[in-house]
Amino acid sequence: MKYCSTRAPALDESGRKHFCEILLEGLAPDGGLYLPEHYPQVDQAQLARWRNVYRQQGYGALAFEVLSLYIDDIPASELRAICDKTYTQAVFGTPQIVPLTQLHDALTPAGQAPLFLEALSNGPTLAFKDMAMQLLGNLFEFELGRRGEQLNILGATSGDTGSAAEYAMRGKKGVRVFMTSPLGRMSPFQQAQMFSLQDDNIHNIAVEGVFDDCQDMVKAVSNDLDFKRQYKIGTVNSINWARLMAQVVYYFAGYFQATTNNSERVSFTVPSGNFGNVCAGHVARMMGLPIAALVVATNENDVLDEFFRSGVYRVRSSADTHETSSPSMDISKASNFERFVFDLLGRDGVRLKALFGDELQQTGRFDLSADPAFGKAATVYGFESGKSTHADRLNTIRTTFERFGVLIDTHTADALKVAGEHRQAGVPMIVLETALPIKFAATIVEALGREPDRPPQFEGIEALPKRVTRMAADPAAIKAYIAQHCR
Ligand SMILES: Cc1ncc(COP(=O)(O)O)c(C=O)c1O
């Protein structure tokens, strides 16, 4: 299997690469995103076999089956070992790794197809990012070891991504993490999660400034190409194909749990921001997983809902990007969306370059409403969408707790609200749960008047010793720090 850029001309095979070549890369050199040159097809017999693999051998074995269709430059025995050591009950809390909970009570209409939550947030940082990031840590360690190379991951975080990256890379050979965050601006829980890590290869840097200052520092270092090369600076951002590929697996695992045989179809509703999570659902559907609808749920930052309703993709200015109570979906543009548009427009890289490389850069928008391909987003690719607001979130958290005794976080609440508007007779709906409520406690208190329960392993973490370096918002300071710690 080779990978091509979404902006490469269709017949130009010169830039195509194998998996391990793109594993440590971000964007393709032409500014596009990598995608497999075709989606491997899973026929009925294979789907039936995978159902048994998941049931009898577990999630790690299912992950190996899916991943081995996309990775041909890691020996099968090594890849299997990586999958098995990544997806364990010890790390993810249950043997199913992504268990389903059915939401059902006396008010549920008789005969209505079931509604499920799929728990993706029982990993070390209590958010779905762990599902992919934990695999990435093990893939990085394997590939860097094989090459005899090192990687210094430099990032900026306002909370979630930083901790998922740190928990994935802690103790990994060949990898160091330098994670900047705005001093005093993360919640005490988030600070404790990150700063209590004592591993030598994890460096927390609290920057005297706001999140944008952290991002500017990271950009300044990345733009210094000599420094970047000398110190092997890399990132773990959400456009990495390996992260998306890892997420494909839980669509299969959700399907196998919600159905008893492969003639059934299910729909998924996905809380969406950068379009990474739901894009993995699109890939699973393209592989042949019987998905009826992929419902994109946004918060007030409705860039994606607007596109699926109107055909207009319009990025927002910072002033037009709302700070909401589902903050991980507060995006101004959806950085993985280009992957879907590539498929929607018949994999026409030249057109993608004109749309994303030129038109979007110059005007901040493009309009596909008059293009016959736009209708296919719904009719061929199964996409639907909806939006949820702060009031919806509070209401959904409250009613879900009162009716089903299940406490959900704010992002999952957005999805559950939108899912309710997209139920189809006879088709089970699976809502992806992307974080645990403890991470967004203030809104839970607002909705329910009580604090969410804290998983036992996080009791008292605020009191643990912290390992963090305070720094001025100055690129020279972070460069000096990196140089000092890479000796
Ligand atoms: C808790 C949570 N839910 C949903 C999302 C949205 O996922 P995506 O950006 O892949 O669309 C994120 C992304 O960071 C998240 O952290």
The ligand as an ORCA input file, in Angstrom:
! r2SCAN-3c Opt
* xyz 0 1
  C     -13.273     15.448     23.480
  C     -13.255     15.691     21.995
  N     -14.378     15.476     21.295
  C     -14.411     15.693     19.957
  C     -13.312     16.164     19.268
  C     -13.416     16.426     17.779
  O     -12.698     15.482     17.016
  P     -12.132     15.849     15.594
  O     -11.280     17.079     15.779
  O     -11.344     14.677     15.170
  O     -13.315     16.132     14.711
  C     -12.131     16.401     19.956
  C     -10.944     16.884     19.241
  O      -9.959     17.298     19.761
  C     -12.093     16.147     21.363
  O     -10.982     16.346     22.085
*
